[in-house]
Amino acid sequence: MIEMETNADTTADTTSDRWWTRPYSNVQTNIQEIDATMDVEQALDFIEAQGADTWLLNVGGIASFYPTDLPFQTRVPFLGERPSGDLIGDAVAAASKRNVRVLARMDFSKVSTRIAHEHPDWLFKSPSGKAQIYNTLYTTCPCGDYYQHRSFDIIDEILGRYEIGGFFVNWFRFSEFDYSRNYHGVCHCEKCKTAFAAFAGDAEIPDTPQHPSYSLWLQFATGVLQGLVDRLAKHIEEKNPGVALIMSRRSPIIYYEANNGVGREPWHHATSEAVSVYRTGMPTSSILVNSTSFVDMPYRMAGEQPEHFAQYLLQAIARGGNPSTYLMGAPGRIPYTNLPVAREIQRFYQDNRAIYSDYRPGSTVALIRPDPLRKAEEGYVDSVSEFRGLYSMLKEKHIPFDVLAAEFIARIAGDGSLARYSTIILPDLGEVGMAAECLDDYVVRGGSLVLTGSSAVTSEGGIELSSAPAAMRASSPKSGIELWATYISDSAQPNASAFQYSGAIVPVFGKHASFVWKPSSRKSSHLLPQAPYGPPEKCYGHISSGEPGAVRMSSGEGVVVQIPWTVGRTYHEFGTTAIRDYFLSTIDDLVKARVSANLPEQVEVIVGQVDGGEVIHVINQTGARRRTFGPHVRIAGGSLRVRDGSGSPKLLVSQRPPETKREGDDLIIELPPVELFEVIFVPTSP
């Protein structure tokens, strides 16, 4: 029987024996079979020198680095060359003497040829009936008995032998792609077909992402995986409440891998975004940010640029994650050049454990991330572009913000956490479904909501929010070439022969929709519809249409601003500051950030809260390149402004008190020259 996701919260309560509720720092040695003879004392010397107190090490699954007695496991043959014959036993014993905790890396995604032939019903089957084979290993299916039952037996064997602090299960997914990125399709094994039919009724199981029911299959797959995670977490907790399950979905410890990728569009804020989503949406879970020392899986022996790697760790700790350095092989075998900078950051984190022990999100502005489960739907990629454009605007102007997941809005509202935000921004999300009622309640109670594009608008043009300025959509959105040579102007343009400049004229890119606006709404700025744009002799004719660039309306104690075009996507595409300044000036009176900065826009400011004060991370990103980060430029002459600030701030990196002054009720903190990063603790009282 396959158990699907339930609404039960399987995250562990904070008690004294649950070590993951306190700050920790990790090193993962993702070892190969030839590392079965590794010197565990030398490995632990390295781990401690890096500033780590946990060690994530391969234990079982594809290959067992201990003498397993289970017939569906494969012992690493090189264990025979080890005096004890047991790498894990040696590692756990040596680590225990140093108070270093060992975490077990498991991988149930593949089995050997022998096991595959003995249990063909455990395997992935392509739509054409073929197995997925890579390097002689056969891919298994999460619906099969190996994942659903035998994985529990393997974990029980390890728990019965070793003092393990946690289990991380790698590649916990339905494997449509292999390591070479060859596409094999959606699994069509008998277990999958039966379970999907029970979930989806008459819907046909898809073969590829282009199939009409693929979005439904994504929901099914997520439910199967989360259901298995819930069972594993409960099982492990019942066996030993001091052991945590570590997964890339809801579990006691959330695993996030910070990495680069050949052929993938770079997004320099991916780590910050992901950790913020987890900390705001799953506050009772711990976050392990495993930062990859190599550039991509096909190039595991080539080290990541050190400055790029530093961003993984800095964004992790600034958002409330626990840092981890992930390297291949036994320490020292592969010369990764990022290790010195990793050591600097992880040691800083360990030295400031007291600060990070109760660190939590502290911004008053929230930006909503699109739901990844909708990635197969039309418009998802555009919504991500809108999100990233708005993210960049806020970051560049040092408006601290948290990232909230669209799929977690109702959950966050349910525990009262939504109310701590003065402003929430929805980036062209389309339908928000059950979250609409929560957002309306948030506005009525005094919150400010910003909608861009088609946020909270159904595909038929219905308006989901009763607090929105729009009554209905008047026509289908224009997009693509239909919007070329379309602009927004701060002032009306009644005469095509000359522009009346009293503000910016910005391009409109992506999508724009016309709405019927409620009588009580207030319009601002003006749409200049498309006019000829070439040849230059004919390039004129822009006259205001009466369509607004933005509309706002009060509802209860709050305000909703609706921008009926994709301003974030426009900025993501064009990058001109006039677009950014237009958006931020439109919502300026709604943003009630407690912290602001006088710093270059290439510096990111992230604000967190602790008992007794605020912690402000200043991260130098001047080395940003198209695909990576290079050496940074030293930042001098910056300052922070803390509204209603009090107390004597401390510089945790520079380790000296900063110069301060007061301007009215605000505290001005003069920063010393900033190299890679600075962290400022601002107490709430003297």
N, C-alpha and C positions, 0 to 999 in steps of 0.2 A: 504493500500500500504506500502511495506517495502522499505525504502530508504537505499541504500548501501553507503559505504564510497565514499567520493568525494575527489578531490585534494584541496579543499578549506581549508585554514588555519584558524581554528576557535579560535586560541589562542588570548587572549586579548592583546591590545596594552598597553604599560606602561603609565598610567595616574595617577593623584593624588588620585583618588577614588578607584583604584584597589590595595587593601591592600596587595595582595599576591605577588606583584612585589617587596616588601620589606621583609627583614628577619622576620620570625615569629617562635614561638616555641609552640608546641601543647601537650595537654594531651587528650587522648580518654578514656572516661569511657563507655565501652560497657556494658550497664546495662541490667539486667533481669527485668521481669515484676514486681517482688517484690520490685524493686528500684524506683517504681513510687512515693513512699512517701519520697524519699531521701531529706536530708537537703541541699539545693542548696548553702547556705552560707558556710557551712562546706566544700562542694566540691570545691568551689572557693578559700577558704583558702588554700586547698591542691594544687590546680592548680597554684596559684601564688607562693607558696613556692617552687614548682618544677621548677620555672623559665619559666613558660608558659604564653602566652597571647592569646591563642585560645583554645577552648574547643569543641571537637568533641563528640556529644551526640546523642543517639538514638532518632529519632523523629517519623518516620512513615514507612509504608511499611508492613512488617509482623505484626507489632504491633504499634499502634498509642499511643504515650505518651502525646497526647493532645486531646481535645474533638472534634474529626473530625466529620464532617457532611456528609461525603461521604459514600455511601452505600457499596462501595467495599474496605472499610478500617475496621479494627477491633480495637476498643478502648481497652486499657489495663484495666482490671476490677479493679485493685488496685487504679486507679485514683479517684475512689469514696471515698477513705479514705484520700484524700488530700483536705485540706480546700478549695483551689481554684479550684480543679478538673483539673488542667492544669500544669503539670510539666514543659513543654516547656515555657509557659508564665512566670512562676516563674523564671526559669533559665535565660532566656533572659533579664528579667528586672533586676535581681541581677547582672548579668555579665556586663550589660551596665553601671552600676554605678562604676564598677571597670576598665572600658575600656578593658574588656576581650570579645573577639569575639566568638560567638557560631556558630559552624558548625553542620549541620544536617546530621546525618547518616540515610540513607534510605536503604531499602532492598525490591526489587520487585521480588525476585526469588521464593517466596512462598506465598500462600494464605491459609486462613482457609478452613475447610471443607465446611462451608456454602457458601462461595464465589465460591469455586471450583464447587460445585453442581449447582450454578446459572450460571456459565460461563465455561462450560467444554472445550470450544474452546480456552481458555487462557492457557491450561495446556500442559506440556510436555507429549509426548506419546512415549513409547518405540517402537522398531521395532516390538514387538509382540502385540502392542496396549495397554499396561498397563500404568497407571499413576505412577508417582514417588511420594511416600508418606513417610514422615519422621516426627515422633513426631506429628502426626495428620495433618501436613501441606502438601499441594500439591505443587509440583514444577511447575512453570510457564515456558513458552517458550518465548525467546526474539523476536520471529517472531509474537507472538500473540498480541492482542489488549491491554492487560494489560500493557505490556512493551511499545508498540508502541504509545499508546494514553492515557490510564488512568494514567500513571505515570506523564504525564504533568499536569493533573487535580490535582493530589496530591501535586505536587510542587507548583502549583498556589495557592492552599488553604493555604499552609504554608507561601508562600511569602506575601499573603494578610493579614496574621495575625501577623507575627513576623519579627523582624529585624535579619535576619539570614545572616551570612557572606559567606556561601557556602554550597553546597550539595555534600556529598559523597554517591555514590550508591554501596553498598556491593554486592558481589557474582554476578557481572555483566558478565554473561557467559551463554553458553549452558551447562546445567548440565548433563554431562555424568555419573558422580559419585555423590553419596550422601555423607553425613557426615561420615558414617561408611566405606567409600571407596568401597561400593558395586557398581559394574558397571552395568548401565542400558542401555547403547547404545546411539547411535545418535538419536536425536528427529525425530520422523516420524509423527508429527501432520500434518494436511492438509496444514497449512500455510507454514511449512518448506518444504514439498514436492513440493508445487507449486513454492515457491521462489527459491529452489535449481534447479528445472528444468529450470526456466528462466535464471539462472546464468550459469548452466553447460550443457545445451542442452540435449544430449542423455545419458549423464553419469548417472548411477544409484546412487541414494542416498545411502551412505554406512550405515552399521549397527554397525561396530566396526572399530578400528584402523587398523585391518588387511585387510580391504576391499581395492581394488585397487584405488577407488576414494576418499579415506579418505583425502589425501593431498589436493585434490580439495575442499573437504568440509571444511577443515580448512581455506582455502582462503575465501570461501563463508561466513563462520561464522564470520571471522574477519571483513569482509566488512559490514555485517549486524550490528554488534556491534558498529563499528566505525561510521557508518551512523547514528545510533541512538544517539551516543555521540555527533556528530556534531549538530544534531537537538536540543538536550537538551541544549547544550552550547549556541547555538544561541538564543533559546527561553528564557533562563535565563538572558542572557545579554540584550535582548530587554526589559524584564520586569524590570531589575535592573542591570545596568552595574557594580555596586559595589559588586555583588554576583558572586562567582566562582563555576564552576562545577569541582569536584574532582574525577578523574577516573584513572584506571590503564591502560589507553591508551591515545592517543593524546587528550588533553583537557587543559584548562587554568592552572589547578593544576594537576600534575601527582601524583597518589597515588602509593607508593611502600610499601609493608608490609615486614619488615625484621623479619624473624622467623626461628625457628628450625623445625624439622619434624621427627617424629618417622618413621624409615624405609627408610628415604631418605639419599642418600649419602651426607655427610657434605661437604660444600664448604665454607671455612671461609672468602672468599672474595666476597660472593654473593652480599652484600649490596654495596660495593665499585664498583663492576662491573655494577650493575644495574643503580646506580645513575650517574655514568660516561656516560653510554649509553644515558640516558635521557638528560643530560646537553650538550653533544656534538651533539646529533641528534635533540633535541627540545629546543633550547636555549631560546625561548620566553616563555616557560612554567616554572612554579614553581614546585619544587619537594617536596612532603610531605613524609617523611620516617617514617612510623608508626611502631615503634619497639615493638615487642610483649613481654610482661612481663611473659608469661607462656611458657612451653616447647613445647606444641602442642595442637591442638584443643581438642583431647580426654582427655587432662590433664590440663584444663584451671585453675584449682585452685592450681596447682603446679608451683612455681616461676622458672623462668629461672635463670641459674647461673649468678651472677652479672657481672663477668668479660666478659662473653659472650655477655650479654646485652650491656655492655659498647662499644663493638666493633660495634654494630649496629649504635649507635649514633655517634661514632667517625668517622667511615667510611662515614656516611651520611654527616656530616658537612665538612669533608675533601674534598669531591667530589662536594660540592655545593648544598646539600640538606638541607631541614629544619627539625630539629629533632622533634620527637613525641614519647611520652610514651603511650603505649596502655595497659590498664588494664581492667579486668572484674569487673563489679559491681561498686557501689558507693565507692569512695576512703575510705580506712581504713577497709573495710569489709573483704578483702582477704589480708593476710600479705605477700606481695611480697617483697623479700629481695633485689631486684635489684633497688628499688626506690632511696636509697641514692646516688648511683653512677649516676643514671639518673639525679638526681637533680644537682650534681656537673657539669655535662657536659652541661645540658640545661641552667644553670645559666651562665656558661662561654660563651655560644653562645649568650645569651641575653646581657651580659655585653660588648660583642664585635660586636654588631650589625653594627657599622660603618664600620668595616673591611669586614663583610660578605655582606654588602649591594650591592656591585658590584663584588662579588667574581665569578670567572669563570675559566674554565679549563686552565691550563698553561703549559702543557707538550709539548715537541717537538717530542715525539715518540707516535705512535698510534698502538694499538692492536685491530684487528677486531673480534667482537663476531659473531659466527654463527647465522643465522636467525632462531628463534624458530619456524617459520611457516613451516620449513622443517623437523620438528622433526619426522614426519612419514616416511621420506625418508631414504633409506639405507645409512649408513655412517654418519648420523647426530650425533649419540652418540660418534663416533670416533672423529669427528671434535671438539666436546665439550672437549673431553679429550686432544686433541692437543692444544686447546685454553688455557686450565687450566695449562698445562705443561709450555707453553710459558709465561703465566701470572706469574707463580711461579718463573721462571728464572729471569724475569725482576725485580720482587718485591724483591727477595732475594739479588740481586746485586745492589739494590737501583738506578735503572734506572727509573726515573719518566716517567709515560706513562698515556695516556687517553685510554679509551675503546670506540670504535666506533661500531655501529651496522652495519652488512653487508647490511641490508635492507635500511639503511639511507645514504649509500656512495654517491649516486647521489645527494641527497638533500644537504648534507654537501658540496659537490663539487660545487653545484649550487650557494651557498651563499659565496663562496670563502674561507671557513674555512679549507678546506683540505690542502690548500697551506701553512698553518702555521706549518705543521708537516715536519720534516726533514726525518723521516722514518716511513713507514706504514708496518705492519706485517700481512699477511693473513695466518691463521692457517688451512691448509688442508680443504679449503672451498668448493672444487669442482667448479661447474659453478658459475660465478659471474654475468652473463647476462649483463644488461644495465650498470652496474658499470664498465665494462671493458674499455669503451671509456674514462670515467672519470679518471681511474687509468693510462691509457696510457698518457693522457694529463698531469697528475700530474708528471709522470716520465720525460716527454719531457721538462717540465718547471723546472726541477732540483731536483725533489724528489727521494728518495730512497725507493724501494719496495722490501720486502722480502716475498717470496712465499715458503711455506712448503707443503709437500705431494702433493696433486692434486689440489692445489689452481689455479683457472682460467684455469682448464682443463675440457673439456666436458666429458661426459660419454663414448663417442666414441673415445676419445683421442685427440680431437682438442684443439689447443691452442688459448685462447680467447684474450690474450694480444699481440699486435704486438711488444711490448717492451721486452717481455720475452726472455730469452736465448734459450728456447726450440722451435724447429720448429714443432715437432709432438711427440706424445707418440709412442714408438716403440712396446710396448706390454702391455697387461693388468697388473695392479699392482699385485705384490706378497703380500701375507698377511698370518697371522697366522703361522702355523708350517713351511710354506715355507721359512720363514725368520729366524727360529731358527738357532743359531750359525752363524749369519751374522753380520759383523762389518764394521765400518768406521775407517780408520787409517789415521793419518796425513801424514804418509810416505808410500811409496810403499813397498810392501812385496813380492819380487820376489822368495823367497826361503821358502818352507814350513817347513824346519827344524829349523828355528829360526826367531823370530820377530826382526825387526830392529826398535828400539824404538827411535824416535826423537819427539814423541808427544803421545797423547792419542790414545788408541784403545777403541772405544765405541760401545755398542750394537745397533743393528737396530731392532726396534720393531714396530708392527702395519702394515705399508704398505711401499712398495718401488716400484717405477716404473722406467723403462728404457726409455730414451728419445733420439731423434735425436737432437743434439745440433747445433746451428747456428755457422758458421765458425768464427765469430768475438767474440764468448763467450770464457771465461777463466775458466778452471776447477781447482778445488782444492780438496785435500784429496782423499782417494781411498776406494772403496768398496771392502771388502773381502767377496766373496760369501760363501754361506753355505758349510760347510765341516762336516765330521762326528763329533758328539759331545758326543758319548758314545758307548761302554764302554771306560774308559780313555785310554786304550792301543791303541785304534783306533782314538783318538781325536786329529787329526792334518790334515793338508792339505790346510790351508788358504793361498791363493796366490792372489795378486791383480788382479782384472778383467779388469781394464781399465775404469770401471764405476766410475764417480766422486761422492763425498759426497756432493759437492756444486758447483754451476756454477754461474758466474756473467757476466753481459754484460752492457755496457754503451748504453744509448739511449737518444739522444738529450743532455740535460744538466744533466740528472739523471742516476741512476744505478738500475738494477734489479738483485737481488740474488735469485736463485732458488735452494731449497734444496729438492731433489726428494724423500725424505722419511719423516716419521712422527717423527721428532726429539722431538717435544713437547710431543707427546703421549709417546714416549720412556722415557722421563724424568718423566712424570706423573706416569708411571708404575714402573720405577726402582729407581728414586730419587738420582742417583749417580751424584756427582758434575762434573765429567768428561764430562757428556753429556751436562750439562748446560754450562760449560766453553767452550766446542767445539762450541756450537751455538753462544754464545756471542762473542767469538774471531772471528768467521766468519763474523759477522756484526759490529765489534767494530769500524771500521773507518767510518761507516755510522751513528752511534748514536752520535748525537751532543747535548747531554743533558746539560742544563745550570747548573743544580744542581746535585752534587754527594755527597756521604756520607761515612764516616768511622764509621760504626755502625755494630752491629751483624745482620746477615741475618734475624733474627726473628723480626726486626724492619721494618715497612713499612714507606716509605717516599712519600708523595703526594704533588705535587706542583700546586698551583693555582695563578692566576693573579688578581690584583686589580688595580684601577687607582693609579699610583704612586708607584707601587712596586710589590713584590711577597710575597705570603704567603705559608710557608712550614709547613705541618703537619707531625710530627714524632709520629708514633703510636706504642706503645710497645705491641708486640704480642708474647712475650716469654711464655705466659701461654697457648698457643695452645695445645689442646688435640685432640684425634681422632674425637670426636663428639662435643666438646665444648671448652671453654677457662676456665682455672683455674687461680689461683693467678699468677700475673706476677713477674718477677725478675727485680729488679732495674738495669737500664742501666747507667753505668758511663764511662766517658772518650771518648765520641763520639764527632764527629765534622762534619760540613757540608762545602762543597766547592762550592762557587758560581762563575761561570766563568764570568769574566768581572764585578764582583760585586762591588757595591759602596754604600755609605751611611752608616748609623749607625743602625744595626739591633736591633729589640726589641723581647724579650721573653714574649709572651702574657700570658702564664701560670705561669711561675716563676715571672713575672713582675719585671724584672731587666735587665739591659743591659749585653749582653754576652761579654766574652773576644774575641777579633778578632785579626787577623794579615793578612798580604798580602804576597802572593807568586806570583810574577810577576803581571799579571793582575787579578789574582783570589783573592777572599775574603774568608778567612778561619774563620768559626764561631765555637768557642769551646762551646760545649753544657754542661749545668749543668747535674747532675744526673737526668735521666728521669724516672719518675714513670709510670703512665698510658699513658700520652701523653704530648707533648710540641708543641707549635705553634710559628713559628718565622716569623715576618714581616721584609722583607728586602726592604727598599726603593730604588728607582732607582737613587736617588741623595742624597747628604749629608744633 
